[in-house]
Amino acid sequence: MPVTKFNTPEKYRYQNGFGSYHESEAIPGALPIVPTLLRNHPMVSTPKNYPIPNQLRWDPFDFDETVDWVHSLKLVAGAGDPTLKHGIGIFIFAAGKSMAKNEAFYSADGDFLIVAQHGVLDIQTELGNLLVRPNEICLGTESTTHTNTISAASNTIGSISFDHPDPSIFTVLTAPSDHVGTAIADFVIFPPRWLVGEDTFRPPWYHRNTMSEFMGLIGGEYDAKTGGGFRPAGASLHNIMSAHGPDAGTHDKASKAALQPVKVGEGSMAFMFESCLMVGVTEWGLKQCRKVQENYNEESWTPLNRQQGIEAGVMHAPGASHLVLAKHRLQYLAGSYTVGTVYSNRLNMLSDEFVSSLSEACFLPVP
């Protein structure tokens, strides 16, 4: 499927493939270059039919002005076991007062990553003081207090022609697992960025994934969720092989949009903890916090209409001007809130390298 325009037109039709394996397309360009199956109807729009891993989304969590940072920590989800030094725990904190001057805290479970969403953390450590503000993160290694603050920004390389770049370019920190190429936890951000892809459905794809994705919003609006349900101080969880993607409003807008260069995410910062582990949800996170959006699936994806009217390489959606199918390659290579505890001492800073997220599901005990 060449992309170069030649002065001399092609007069032969070639059968692509080697040996006894060949490709066939009813519509030119409909078959992606990578091995991905494109659905006529996104799986996210199917109703709930199993208890877990249904997609989960939480309203903003409440502040408790009577507790400090340590006592406000609530375990929402996780996988693995800190006693085995393998796993991840995801906590929410919403502190209303400072710790007492005669109190101190350290993590014996593993490396501690704190993502500030609202307010300011003034942290005193053995190595000095840290002021952690929204859009900054604080990393505390195991057995010590927090020793480093890293601005939540990265030098990402986007697509220069069509299609999406590898999502791993948004990875800031990673804790590799025992399986090469997979991570106990990747810390990923979605900062303001340019989208320039031609003949491309630009929002994140509809997909299922071999990684679990726990996502939060520091401020602004995430470009793939315009319905208002994904709010700052809230969160969402899409577990392994749980279908997800843009909500219906985002899909409709992107299907009609003129494909001119556009900058998205201005004034916004979303982040994600991504793990190869099957993430379990605690009783507090599922029921006691009373923040789970019961109609998340129905409100986000049920309005999606089945694509109709395939002709001449163009897929028409009801109410949409056009949705070019030929080059809308929707493959997903892989793709984990406020506090992530990694039960490992291998949380490494990325340095001009991509993280391969071709992973396998790891079934471990969950909280």
PENORJO-V977090 format. One record per residue. N is the residue number from 1. SS is DSSP state (@ for helix, = for strand, . for the rest). OMEGA is omega in radians with two decimals (* if undefined). D_FIRST is the distance of its C-alpha to the first C-alpha in Angstrom with 1 decimal. Layout:
# PENORJO-V977090
N&SS&OMEGA&D_FIRST ; N&SS&OMEGA&D_FIRST
This chain:
# PENORJO-V977090
1&.&-3.06&0.0 ; 2&.&3.12&3.9 ; 3&.&-3.14&6.6 ; 4&.&3.06&9.4 ; 5&.&-3.10&11.5 ; 6&.&3.07&13.0 ; 7&.&3.10&16.5 ; 8&.&-3.08&16.0 ; 9&.&3.10&13.7 ; 10&.&3.12&11.7 ; 11&.&3.11&14.2 ; 12&.&3.03&12.9 ; 13&.&-3.03&10.9 ; 14&.&3.03&10.0 ; 15&.&-3.10&10.9 ; 16&.&3.08&9.0 ; 17&=&-3.13&11.8 ; 18&=&3.09&15.1 ; 19&.&-3.12&18.6 ; 20&.&-3.14&19.3 ; 21&=&-3.11&16.5 ; 22&=&3.14&13.5 ; 23&.&3.11&11.1 ; 24&.&-3.12&11.7 ; 25&.&3.00&11.0 ; 26&.&3.08&13.9 ; 27&.&-3.13&12.2 ; 28&.&3.11&8.7 ; 29&.&-3.08&7.2 ; 30&.&-3.11&10.4 ; 31&.&3.14&9.6 ; 32&.&3.12&9.6 ; 33&.&3.11&8.4 ; 34&.&-3.09&12.1 ; 35&.&3.13&14.6 ; 36&.&3.09&15.9 ; 37&.&3.12&17.5 ; 38&.&-3.13&17.6 ; 39&.&3.06&21.1 ; 40&.&-3.10&22.1 ; 41&.&-3.09&25.2 ; 42&.&-3.12&25.6 ; 43&@&-3.13&27.9 ; 44&@&-3.08&29.9 ; 45&@&3.07&31.5 ; 46&.&-3.12&33.2 ; 47&.&3.11&37.0 ; 48&.&-3.14&38.7 ; 49&.&3.06&39.5 ; 50&.&-3.07&40.4 ; 51&.&3.10&42.6 ; 52&.&0.33&40.4 ; 53&.&2.94&37.5 ; 54&.&3.05&37.6 ; 55&.&-3.13&36.2 ; 56&=&3.01&39.2 ; 57&=&-3.08&40.0 ; 58&=&2.94&43.3 ; 59&.&3.09&45.3 ; 60&.&-3.12&46.6 ; 61&.&-3.05&49.1 ; 62&.&2.96&52.8 ; 63&.&3.00&54.8 ; 64&=&-3.05&58.0 ; 65&.&-3.08&60.4 ; 66&.&-3.06&62.8 ; 67&.&3.09&60.7 ; 68&.&-3.02&59.3 ; 69&@&-3.09&55.9 ; 70&@&-3.04&56.7 ; 71&@&3.07&58.2 ; 72&@&-3.11&55.5 ; 73&.&3.09&52.8 ; 74&=&3.11&51.5 ; 75&=&-3.12&49.1 ; 76&=&-3.06&46.3 ; 77&=&3.11&43.9 ; 78&=&3.12&43.2 ; 79&=&3.12&42.5 ; 80&=&-3.01&44.1 ; 81&=&3.13&47.6 ; 82&@&3.14&49.1 ; 83&@&3.11&51.6 ; 84&@&-3.12&48.8 ; 85&.&-3.14&47.1 ; 86&=&3.11&43.8 ; 87&=&-3.12&42.6 ; 88&=&3.03&42.4 ; 89&=&-3.10&44.8 ; 90&=&-3.09&43.9 ; 91&=&2.94&47.0 ; 92&=&3.00&47.8 ; 93&.&3.11&50.7 ; 94&.&-3.03&52.5 ; 95&=&3.13&55.7 ; 96&.&3.13&58.5 ; 97&.&-3.13&60.8 ; 98&.&3.02&60.9 ; 99&.&3.10&61.8 ; 100&.&-3.08&65.5 ; 101&.&-3.13&66.4 ; 102&.&3.13&67.6 ; 103&.&3.08&64.3 ; 104&.&-3.09&61.3 ; 105&.&2.92&58.1 ; 106&.&-3.12&55.8 ; 107&.&3.03&53.1 ; 108&.&-3.09&53.9 ; 109&.&-3.07&50.9 ; 110&.&3.12&48.2 ; 111&=&-3.06&46.4 ; 112&=&3.09&46.8 ; 113&=&-3.10&44.3 ; 114&=&3.10&45.7 ; 115&=&-3.12&43.6 ; 116&.&3.13&45.9 ; 117&.&-3.08&45.3 ; 118&.&-3.13&48.6 ; 119&.&-3.06&51.7 ; 120&=&3.04&52.3 ; 121&=&3.06&53.0 ; 122&=&-2.96&55.7 ; 123&=&3.07&55.5 ; 124&=&-3.14&58.1 ; 125&=&3.08&57.2 ; 126&.&-3.07&59.1 ; 127&.&-3.13&57.0 ; 128&=&-3.09&57.5 ; 129&=&3.11&56.6 ; 130&=&3.02&53.2 ; 131&=&-3.05&52.6 ; 132&=&-3.08&49.4 ; 133&=&3.04&48.2 ; 134&.&-3.02&45.4 ; 135&.&2.97&42.0 ; 136&=&3.08&43.5 ; 137&=&3.13&43.5 ; 138&=&-3.12&46.2 ; 139&=&3.06&45.7 ; 140&=&-3.13&48.7 ; 141&.&-3.08&48.6 ; 142&.&3.07&50.5 ; 143&.&3.03&54.3 ; 144&.&3.00&54.3 ; 145&.&-2.94&54.3 ; 146&.&-2.95&51.4 ; 147&.&-3.10&50.8 ; 148&=&3.05&47.9 ; 149&=&-3.06&46.3 ; 150&=&3.11&42.7 ; 151&=&-3.09&41.4 ; 152&.&3.08&38.5 ; 153&.&-3.13&36.1 ; 154&.&3.12&33.2 ; 155&.&-3.05&30.9 ; 156&.&3.12&27.5 ; 157&.&-3.08&24.2 ; 158&.&3.09&22.0 ; 159&.&3.13&18.5 ; 160&.&-3.11&18.1 ; 161&.&3.09&14.9 ; 162&.&3.11&13.6 ; 163&.&-3.12&14.3 ; 164&.&3.00&17.5 ; 165&.&3.06&18.9 ; 166&.&-3.11&20.4 ; 167&@&-3.11&23.7 ; 168&@&-3.14&25.7 ; 169&@&3.11&26.0 ; 170&@&-3.08&28.6 ; 171&=&3.14&30.7 ; 172&=&-3.14&34.2 ; 173&=&3.08&36.1 ; 174&=&3.02&35.4 ; 175&=&-3.05&37.7 ; 176&=&3.09&36.0 ; 177&.&3.11&36.9 ; 178&.&3.12&38.0 ; 179&.&-3.06&34.5 ; 180&.&3.12&32.3 ; 181&.&3.11&29.4 ; 182&.&-3.08&31.2 ; 183&=&2.93&33.7 ; 184&=&3.09&37.0 ; 185&=&2.88&36.3 ; 186&=&3.01&34.0 ; 187&=&-2.99&35.3 ; 188&=&3.05&32.6 ; 189&=&3.08&33.1 ; 190&=&-3.07&31.3 ; 191&.&3.01&32.8 ; 192&.&-3.05&32.3 ; 193&=&3.11&28.9 ; 194&=&2.99&26.5 ; 195&=&-3.06&23.4 ; 196&.&-3.05&21.0 ; 197&.&3.07&17.6 ; 198&.&3.12&16.0 ; 199&.&-3.02&14.6 ; 200&.&2.95&15.9 ; 201&.&-2.88&18.8 ; 202&.&3.10&20.9 ; 203&.&3.07&23.7 ; 204&.&-3.02&23.6 ; 205&.&2.83&21.7 ; 206&.&-3.04&23.6 ; 207&=&2.83&23.7 ; 208&.&-2.87&26.0 ; 209&.&3.06&26.6 ; 210&.&3.07&28.4 ; 211&.&3.01&30.2 ; 212&=&-3.07&33.1 ; 213&=&3.05&33.0 ; 214&=&-2.94&36.4 ; 215&=&3.09&35.9 ; 216&=&-3.12&38.5 ; 217&=&3.12&38.9 ; 218&=&3.13&41.2 ; 219&=&3.12&41.2 ; 220&.&-3.11&39.5 ; 221&.&3.11&36.8 ; 222&.&-2.98&33.6 ; 223&.&3.12&30.6 ; 224&.&-3.13&29.4 ; 225&.&-3.09&32.9 ; 226&.&-3.09&34.6 ; 227&.&3.09&36.9 ; 228&.&-3.10&39.7 ; 229&.&3.13&40.1 ; 230&.&-2.96&38.6 ; 231&.&3.07&41.3 ; 232&.&-3.11&42.7 ; 233&.&3.00&44.8 ; 234&.&-3.12&43.1 ; 235&=&3.02&40.4 ; 236&=&3.10&37.8 ; 237&=&3.01&36.9 ; 238&=&-3.03&33.8 ; 239&.&-3.12&34.5 ; 240&.&3.11&32.3 ; 241&.&3.03&30.0 ; 242&.&-3.03&31.6 ; 243&.&3.10&29.0 ; 244&=&-3.11&29.0 ; 245&.&-3.09&27.2 ; 246&.&3.07&28.0 ; 247&.&-3.01&31.0 ; 248&@&3.13&30.9 ; 249&@&3.11&32.1 ; 250&@&3.12&29.3 ; 251&@&-3.11&26.7 ; 252&@&-3.13&28.2 ; 253&@&-3.11&28.6 ; 254&@&3.14&25.0 ; 255&@&-3.11&23.7 ; 256&@&-2.97&25.8 ; 257&.&2.98&25.5 ; 258&.&-3.03&24.4 ; 259&.&3.02&21.7 ; 260&.&3.07&23.9 ; 261&.&-3.11&24.6 ; 262&=&3.09&27.2 ; 263&=&-3.13&29.4 ; 264&=&3.06&30.1 ; 265&.&3.11&32.8 ; 266&.&-3.13&35.5 ; 267&.&-3.08&38.8 ; 268&.&3.00&37.1 ; 269&=&3.05&36.7 ; 270&=&3.13&35.3 ; 271&=&-3.08&35.3 ; 272&=&2.87&34.5 ; 273&=&-3.07&35.9 ; 274&=&-3.03&33.2 ; 275&=&3.05&34.3 ; 276&.&-3.11&33.3 ; 277&=&3.01&36.6 ; 278&.&-3.01&37.4 ; 279&.&3.07&39.4 ; 280&=&-3.13&42.6 ; 281&=&-3.12&44.5 ; 282&.&3.07&48.2 ; 283&@&3.10&50.8 ; 284&@&-3.11&51.4 ; 285&@&-3.08&47.7 ; 286&@&-3.02&47.4 ; 287&@&-2.93&50.8 ; 288&@&-3.14&53.4 ; 289&.&3.12&51.6 ; 290&.&3.14&51.2 ; 291&.&-3.13&48.1 ; 292&=&3.10&45.4 ; 293&.&-3.02&43.8 ; 294&.&-3.08&44.3 ; 295&.&-3.10&42.1 ; 296&@&-3.10&39.2 ; 297&@&-3.06&36.7 ; 298&@&-3.09&38.0 ; 299&@&-3.07&38.2 ; 300&@&-2.91&34.8 ; 301&@&3.12&32.5 ; 302&@&3.13&34.5 ; 303&.&3.14&34.0 ; 304&.&-3.14&30.2 ; 305&.&3.07&29.5 ; 306&.&-3.14&27.2 ; 307&.&-3.05&24.1 ; 308&=&2.96&24.7 ; 309&=&3.11&23.6 ; 310&=&3.11&20.0 ; 311&=&3.04&19.2 ; 312&.&3.08&16.6 ; 313&.&-3.13&14.0 ; 314&=&3.08&16.9 ; 315&=&-3.12&19.1 ; 316&=&3.06&22.7 ; 317&.&3.12&25.1 ; 318&.&3.11&28.8 ; 319&.&-3.12&30.2 ; 320&.&-3.14&26.9 ; 321&.&3.07&25.6 ; 322&.&3.05&21.9 ; 323&=&-3.06&19.6 ; 324&=&-3.12&15.9 ; 325&.&-2.95&14.3 ; 326&.&-3.09&10.7 ; 327&.&3.06&10.4 ; 328&.&-3.11&13.6 ; 329&.&-2.99&12.7 ; 330&.&-3.11&16.2 ; 331&.&3.12&16.3 ; 332&.&-3.06&19.6 ; 333&.&3.04&20.3 ; 334&.&3.02&24.0 ; 335&.&*&26.2 ; 336&.&*&33.8 ; 337&.&-3.01&41.6 ; 338&.&3.11&44.0 ; 339&=&3.04&45.2 ; 340&=&3.08&43.2 ; 341&=&3.13&45.3 ; 342&=&-3.11&43.3 ; 343&.&-3.10&45.4 ; 344&.&3.08&44.5 ; 345&.&-3.06&45.5 ; 346&.&3.11&42.0 ; 347&=&-2.98&40.8 ; 348&=&3.05&39.1 ; 349&=&3.10&38.0 ; 350&.&3.14&34.4 ; 351&.&3.07&34.2 ; 352&.&3.08&30.9 ; 353&.&3.13&29.1 ; 354&.&3.10&26.6 ; 355&.&3.07&27.7 ; 356&.&-3.09&25.5 ; 357&.&3.05&26.1 ; 358&.&-2.91&24.7 ; 359&.&3.08&28.0 ; 360&.&-3.14&30.1 ; 361&.&3.11&32.7 ; 362&=&-3.08&36.2 ; 363&.&-3.11&39.0 ; 364&.&3.07&42.1 ; 365&.&-3.12&45.3 ; 366&.&-3.14&45.0 ; 367&.&*&47.9
